[in-house]
Amino acid sequence: AIQLTQSPSSLSASVGDRVTITCRASQGISSALAWYQQKPGKAPKLLIYDASSLESGVPSRFSGSGSGTDFTLTISSLQPEDFATYYCQQFNNYPLTFGGGTKVEIK
Amino acid sequence: QVTLRESGPALVKPTQTLTLTCTFSGFSLSTSGMCVSWVRQPPGKALEWLALIDWDDDKYYSTSLKTRLTISKDTSKNQVVLTMTNMDPVDTATYYCARILDGGYIDYWGQGTLVTVSS
């Protein structure tokens, strides 16, 4: 199975900060990567698919990049509602796999 | 609009078999490209993908859990059923069903159902 390693596992940031989360795949997955946001007690929400395509309705401060094994999720200016846990997921091969998550906390 | 809802027992005993049902609306699992998947999340831990069934009745399973999992669908009822055998306390988690297009990313999630494994 393809392993996804997210870093950092947690970070503290302030409103307005630029935040970057990375996701590294154990083997190449082309652009078959999605990013999700999860708030406590809620189901995850799709942010980015195909590594860099923004899901409809998601604010443009979210962006994704990368291909092959290295991917990033960037929040250009962190807003109060962005404090959450973020997960990457690959869909290049079965079994589908998720990264371990990155918790974004308030500094 | 697309909705999914999980149902099943909130509490199961160790060694028992868990049966969860996902009832969905707003799409048909007989449509080419449509898939339904199960994902779980132990309290305070990361998401874990479990299984997927597609419109063509192809089934895929987590490598580590495949001996314990069975996924099936009833297209006429718009339902997908997941069974997990030999439940253990470490299987305590919120179980989500979700829609996937073309075996890719999840665009719709159910609200999740918490299953506790305890004697």
Interface residues (C-beta under 8 A of the other chain):
Chain A: A1 A32 A34 Y36 Q38 A43 P44 K45 L46 Y49 D50 E55 Y87 Q89 F91 Y94 P95 L96 T97 F98 G99 G100 G101
Chain B: S37 V39 A46 L47 E48 W49 L52 Y60 Y61 S62 T63 Y96 I100 G103 G104 Y105 I106 D107 W109 G110 Q111 G112
